[in-house]
């Protein structure tokens, strides 16, 4: 066999190998400015949208400012090409659309993200006093490492609804001078038995009680003086009583703000990246196209769903009929038209992927992991074990999405959620796939996922935005 030169070998490997550079290496000054602008607006979104309700309000406000019409405020509406519409579903999820020139029966281009994140929810009868301390009893929401939620500052968010339907919004711990809350932990000197437990039970779910106060009410005859003082303060400021907690939705989330991470400020650390780091670029993508001069070819849809972290159930989750009802409105109203719309539609399940972490390399398949700084992640399947709970996108659709990204010079990478038998997870992809759509998970790689302080790269956020724009623009 004839020998080949090293130069020829290098050229052949460049042609045949699948290699991805760090995205920072190929951007210019103009692009870097765009990266920082997107990151800045995203951090503002994170700080103002720490719950699904706050995200839905914020997204609705941004849509309204960009000319989107709230269809719930209109009795009759005629959909015409270029029209921008949205629907806020019970204050906890949002669907937006830009009407295309083609009929919806030819399919829509859809982005589906979720805006809920792991947190601590109050139980219905949460406030109690023990040893002259007032505490809130909680039930954690979504998949968390429970020990990560102790000894960090927490803020209180949510709504109280009285019997007359009056809504009182609570947001304590986010503004300068606000008090914060915390879950206490045991000091190392007394934690010998605790430290011998498995990490999953070092802190039990029932022990995630939030410290709320310690000052007694000035009434010598009252037994629960600390609890009474807290209720008195809440009643004077918000007009609520203890009974109002039974119908309230109160969530506790990390009180700290989104921050740049690292000397080079290339990363963003925050609570709630999963999945708001996909929701925000999806929102910006549909707005960028909606504000163009011409109506898109196909109708464009962005779905910002709730309840994904607990299985997408409930009447604001992706398994509800809300999404189908919205798409039905885009069609003539006949069942066959709706089914044609489903079968001809293309969707990106805009959700995050676990970025390779060298500190915990043993749980990752390095060849099939996503990496910080290498662009938007395509995840053909999720699920666990033998792909249980996965939609598993077909090869034709994966190749189509890759072609769209390549054509628009958007750097992408593949990713899985760790080694085959090490874990797994799911997204909303399978619920859309069940309707007959082509669906592929596609989003931002995240370090420390589901922790109170997750980390992403600004350049991956930007590549995700560019990828979503390219996908929505596809005729």
C-alpha positions in Angstrom: 0.0 0.0 0.0 1.4 3.4 -0.9 2.3 5.7 1.9 0.4 8.9 2.3 1.8 12.2 3.6 0.8 13.5 7.0 -0.8 16.5 5.2 -3.0 14.2 3.2 -4.0 12.3 6.3 -4.9 15.6 8.0 -7.1 16.6 5.1 -8.8 13.2 5.0 -9.5 13.4 8.7 -10.8 16.9 8.4 -13.2 15.6 5.7 -14.3 12.4 7.5 -14.2 13.1 11.2 -16.9 14.9 13.1 -15.2 17.5 15.2 -16.5 20.7 16.7 -14.5 23.7 17.9 -15.3 25.9 20.8 -17.8 28.4 19.4 -15.9 31.3 20.9 -13.1 30.7 18.5 -15.1 31.6 15.4 -17.0 34.7 16.4 -16.2 38.3 15.4 -16.7 41.5 17.4 -20.2 42.1 16.0 -21.3 38.6 17.1 -19.7 39.0 20.5 -21.8 42.1 21.0 -24.9 40.2 20.1 -24.0 37.4 22.5 -23.7 39.9 25.3 -26.9 41.7 24.5 -28.9 38.4 24.4 -27.2 37.3 27.7 -28.1 40.6 29.4 -31.8 40.4 28.4 -31.9 36.8 29.4 -30.5 37.5 32.9 -33.2 40.2 33.3 -35.8 37.5 32.4 -34.4 35.1 34.9 -34.5 37.7 37.7 -38.0 38.7 36.9 -39.4 35.2 36.2 -38.5 32.9 39.0 -41.8 31.0 38.9 -44.0 29.7 36.1 -46.5 32.5 36.8 -43.9 35.2 36.7 -42.5 33.8 33.5 -45.9 33.7 31.9 -46.6 37.3 32.9 -43.2 38.4 31.6 -43.5 36.6 28.3 -47.0 37.9 27.8 -45.8 41.4 28.4 -42.9 41.1 25.9 -45.3 39.6 23.3 -47.8 42.5 23.8 -45.1 45.1 23.4 -44.2 43.5 20.1 -47.7 43.7 18.7 -49.0 40.2 19.6 -52.8 40.2 20.2 -54.2 38.4 23.3 -56.9 36.3 21.7 -58.7 35.9 25.0 -59.5 39.6 24.8 -61.2 39.3 21.4 -64.7 37.9 20.8 -64.2 37.5 17.1 -60.8 37.4 15.3 -60.0 36.7 11.7 -56.6 35.2 11.2 -54.6 36.6 8.3 -51.0 36.1 7.2 -48.6 38.0 9.4 -51.0 38.4 12.3 -49.4 37.9 15.7 -51.4 36.3 18.5 -50.9 34.7 21.9 -52.9 33.1 24.7 -52.0 33.1 28.4 -53.4 29.9 29.9 -54.5 30.3 33.5 -51.5 32.6 34.1 -49.1 29.6 34.1 -48.3 28.8 30.4 -48.3 30.7 27.1 -48.8 29.9 23.5 -47.8 32.4 20.7 -48.2 32.2 17.0 -47.4 34.2 13.8 -49.8 33.3 11.1 -48.2 32.1 7.9 -49.1 32.4 4.2 -49.7 28.7 3.9 -52.7 27.0 5.5 -52.1 25.4 8.8 -53.1 22.0 7.3 -49.6 22.1 5.6 -48.1 22.1 9.0 -46.6 24.6 11.5 -43.0 25.2 12.7 -43.2 24.8 16.5 -40.9 25.5 19.4 -41.9 23.9 22.7 -40.2 24.9 25.9 -41.2 24.8 29.6 -41.1 27.6 32.2 -41.4 25.7 35.5 -38.4 24.7 37.5 -37.7 22.6 40.6 -38.5 24.4 43.8 -40.1 24.2 47.3 -43.9 24.5 47.4 -45.8 25.3 50.6 -48.2 22.6 51.8 -51.9 23.7 52.2 -51.6 24.1 56.0 -47.9 25.1 56.2 -47.3 27.5 59.1 -46.5 26.1 62.5 -44.5 26.9 65.6 -42.0 24.7 67.4 -39.6 25.7 70.2 -40.5 29.3 69.6 -39.5 29.2 66.0 -42.0 29.7 63.2 -41.6 27.4 60.2 -43.3 26.6 56.9 -43.9 23.0 55.9 -43.0 22.3 52.3 -43.4 19.7 49.5 -40.6 19.8 47.0 -41.5 20.1 43.3 -39.6 18.3 40.6 -36.3 16.3 40.8 -33.9 17.8 43.3 -31.0 16.9 45.5 -32.7 17.8 48.8 -29.5 18.6 50.6 -28.7 21.4 48.1 -31.7 23.4 49.3 -30.5 23.8 52.9 -28.6 26.9 54.2 -29.2 29.1 51.1 -31.2 32.3 51.0 -34.8 31.7 49.7 -37.4 34.1 48.4 -41.2 33.7 48.7 -43.3 33.9 45.5 -46.9 33.2 44.7 -50.5 34.1 45.0 -53.3 34.0 47.5 -56.9 33.8 46.2 -59.8 34.6 48.5 -63.3 33.2 48.3 -64.4 36.3 46.3 -61.7 35.6 43.7 -59.4 38.4 44.7 -55.8 37.7 43.9 -53.0 38.8 46.2 -49.5 38.5 44.8 -46.5 37.8 47.0 -42.8 38.4 46.1 -40.6 38.7 49.2 -36.8 38.4 49.2 -35.9 39.8 45.8 -35.5 43.5 46.4 -32.8 45.2 48.4 -33.7 45.3 52.1 -36.2 42.4 51.8 -36.0 39.6 54.3 -35.1 36.2 53.0 -35.8 32.7 54.3 -33.8 29.5 54.7 -33.9 25.8 55.5 -31.6 25.0 58.4 -29.1 22.1 58.5 -27.2 20.3 61.2 -23.8 21.5 62.3 -20.9 19.1 61.5 -20.1 18.6 65.2 -23.4 16.8 65.7 -23.8 15.3 62.2 -22.0 12.0 62.6 -25.1 9.9 62.1 -26.4 12.2 59.4 -23.2 12.0 57.4 -23.4 8.2 57.4 -26.7 8.3 55.5 -27.0 8.0 51.7 -27.1 11.4 50.0 -30.7 10.8 49.0 -31.8 10.8 52.6 -29.2 13.0 54.3 -32.0 15.6 54.3 -35.5 14.0 54.2 -38.3 15.7 52.2 -40.3 16.3 55.4 -37.3 18.1 56.9 -37.2 20.8 54.2 -39.0 23.2 56.5 -38.4 26.9 56.0 -37.4 29.2 58.9 -39.9 32.1 58.8 -39.5 33.9 62.2 -38.7 33.9 65.9 -40.2 37.0 67.5 -43.3 36.4 69.7 -46.5 38.4 69.7 -47.0 40.5 72.8 -49.8 38.5 74.4 -48.9 36.5 77.5 -52.0 34.3 77.2 -51.3 33.2 73.6 -49.6 29.8 73.3 -48.3 30.2 69.7 -46.9 33.7 69.9 -44.4 33.5 67.1 -46.8 32.1 64.7 -49.4 34.7 65.7 -47.0 37.6 65.1 -46.2 36.3 61.6 -49.9 35.9 60.7 -50.5 39.4 62.1 -47.8 40.9 59.9 -49.2 39.0 56.8 -52.7 40.1 57.7 -51.8 43.8 58.0 -49.8 43.9 54.8 -51.8 41.5 52.6 -55.1 41.0 54.3 -54.7 37.2 54.6 -55.4 34.8 57.3 -54.1 31.2 58.0 -57.1 29.7 56.1 -56.0 31.5 52.9 -52.9 29.3 52.7 -55.2 26.3 51.9 -56.0 27.7 48.4 -52.7 29.6 47.8 -49.9 28.7 45.5 -46.7 29.8 47.3 -43.3 28.8 46.1 -39.8 29.3 47.6 -36.9 29.7 45.2 -33.3 30.8 45.6 -33.1 34.5 46.4 -29.8 35.2 44.5 -29.7 36.9 41.1 -28.4 35.6 37.8 -24.7 36.4 37.6 -21.7 36.1 35.2 -19.4 33.3 36.2 -15.7 33.1 35.6 -12.9 35.7 35.1 -13.8 35.8 31.4 -17.6 36.3 32.1 -18.3 33.6 29.5 -20.8 31.7 31.7 -24.1 32.6 33.5 -25.0 31.1 36.8 -28.5 31.2 38.0 -31.5 29.4 39.4 -34.0 28.2 36.7 -31.8 27.7 33.5 -33.8 24.5 33.0 -35.7 25.4 31.0 -35.8 29.1 30.8 -32.5 29.2 28.8 -34.5 27.6 26.0 -37.7 29.5 26.6 -36.0 32.9 26.3 -34.2 32.3 22.9 -37.4 30.7 21.6 -39.4 33.9 22.5 -36.7 36.1 21.0 -36.7 34.0 17.8 -40.4 34.2 17.1 -40.4 37.9 17.9 -37.4 38.5 15.5 -39.3 36.8 12.7 -42.7 38.4 13.6 -41.1 41.9 13.4 -39.9 41.2 9.8 -41.5 42.9 6.8 -43.1 39.8 5.3 -45.4 37.1 6.8 -43.7 33.7 7.2 -44.4 30.9 4.8 -45.7 28.5 7.5 -47.4 29.4 10.7 -45.0 29.7 13.6 -45.8 28.6 17.1 -44.0 28.9 20.4 -45.4 27.0 23.4 -44.2 27.8 26.9 -45.6 25.0 29.0 -45.9 24.4 32.8 -45.6 21.2 34.9 -42.8 19.6 32.8 -40.8 18.9 35.9 -43.6 16.8 37.3 -44.6 15.0 34.2 -46.5 17.7 32.2 -49.8 16.7 33.7 -52.5 19.1 34.8 -54.5 21.7 32.9 -51.4 23.9 32.3 -49.1 21.1 31.3 -48.2 19.8 27.8 -50.4 16.7 28.2 -53.5 18.9 28.5 -55.7 19.8 25.5 -54.6 23.5 25.6 -52.0 23.0 22.9 -54.3 21.0 20.6 -57.1 23.5 21.2 -54.8 26.4 20.1 -53.8 24.6 16.9 -57.4 23.8 16.2 -58.1 27.5 16.3 -55.5 28.0 13.5 -57.4 25.5 11.3 -60.9 25.6 9.9 -62.2 23.8 12.9 -62.7 20.4 11.3 -61.1 17.4 13.0 -59.5 16.2 9.7 -57.8 19.6 9.2 -56.4 19.5 12.7 -55.0 16.0 12.2 -53.4 17.1 8.9 -51.9 20.0 10.8 -50.4 17.6 13.4 -49.0 15.2 10.9 -47.4 17.9 8.7 -46.0 20.0 11.6 -42.3 20.0 12.7 -41.3 20.7 16.3 -38.2 21.3 18.3 -38.7 20.4 21.9 -36.7 23.3 23.3 -35.2 21.7 26.4 -31.7 21.5 28.0 -29.1 18.7 28.0 -26.6 17.7 30.7 -23.2 19.2 29.8 -20.2 17.0 30.3 -18.6 17.7 33.7 -15.0 16.5 34.1 -15.4 16.4 37.8 -18.0 13.7 37.4 -16.8 12.1 34.2 -17.7 8.6 35.3 -21.5 9.0 34.6 -21.1 10.4 31.1 -20.4 8.8 27.8 -17.7 11.2 26.7 -18.2 10.4 23.0 -21.9 11.1 23.2 -22.0 14.0 25.6 -22.7 17.7 25.0 -20.1 20.2 26.0 -20.1 23.8 27.3 -19.2 26.2 24.5 -19.8 23.9 21.5 -23.3 25.1 20.5 -26.9 24.0 20.5 -27.5 20.4 21.4 -29.5 17.9 19.4 -30.8 15.0 21.5 -32.3 12.3 19.3 -33.9 10.5 22.3 -34.2 11.0 26.0 -35.9 8.5 28.3 -34.0 6.0 30.6 -32.6 2.5 30.4 -33.9 1.1 27.1 -35.1 4.5 25.9 -38.2 4.2 28.1 -40.3 7.4 27.9 -38.5 8.7 24.7 -40.0 9.8 21.5 -36.8 9.0 19.6 -36.8 11.2 16.5 -36.5 9.5 13.1 -33.3 9.7 11.1 -35.0 11.7 8.3 -36.1 14.5 10.7 -32.7 14.6 12.6 -30.9 15.0 9.2 -33.4 17.7 8.2 -32.7 19.8 11.4 -29.0 19.3 11.0 -29.2 20.5 7.4 -31.2 23.6 8.5 -28.5 24.5 11.1 -25.6 23.8 8.7 -27.2 26.0 6.0 -27.5 28.9 8.5 -24.0 28.3 10.0 -25.3 27.4 13.4 -22.9 25.2 15.3 -24.5 22.1 16.8 -23.5 19.1 18.7 -25.1 15.8 19.8 -25.9 14.9 23.4 -27.3 12.3 25.7 -28.3 12.4 29.3 -25.4 10.3 30.7 -24.4 6.7 30.3 -27.2 4.2 29.4 -27.8 2.7 32.8 -26.8 5.7 35.0 -30.1 7.6 34.8 -32.2 9.4 32.3 -35.0 11.9 31.9 -37.8 13.1 29.7 -39.1 16.2 28.0 -42.4 17.3 26.4 -41.2 15.7 23.1 -43.2 12.5 23.4 -46.5 14.3 23.9 -46.1 16.2 20.7 -44.8 13.1 18.9 -48.0 11.3 20.0 -50.0 13.8 18.0 -48.1 12.7 14.9 -45.5 15.5 14.7 -41.9 15.2 13.9 -40.1 16.2 17.1 -36.5 16.6 18.2 -35.1 17.7 21.5 -32.9 20.7 20.9 -31.4 23.2 23.4 -28.7 24.4 25.7 -26.1 22.3 27.6 -26.2 22.9 31.4 -23.8 22.2 34.3 -25.3 21.4 37.7 -28.7 20.9 36.3 -31.6 20.9 38.8 -29.5 22.6 41.4 -30.3 25.9 42.9 -27.4 27.5 40.9 -27.1 26.0 37.4 -24.5 27.2 34.8 -24.7 27.7 31.1 -22.4 29.4 28.4 -23.5 32.6 26.8 -22.3 31.4 23.4 -24.5 28.3 23.7 -27.4 30.5 24.5 -26.7 32.5 21.4 -26.3 29.5 19.1 -29.6 28.2 20.4 -31.3 31.5 19.5 -29.8 31.4 16.1 -30.8 27.8 15.6 -34.4 28.5 16.7 -34.6 31.4 14.2 -33.2 29.2 11.4 -35.8 26.5 12.2 -38.8 28.8 12.4 -37.7 30.4 9.1 -37.7 27.1 7.3 -40.4 27.0 4.6 
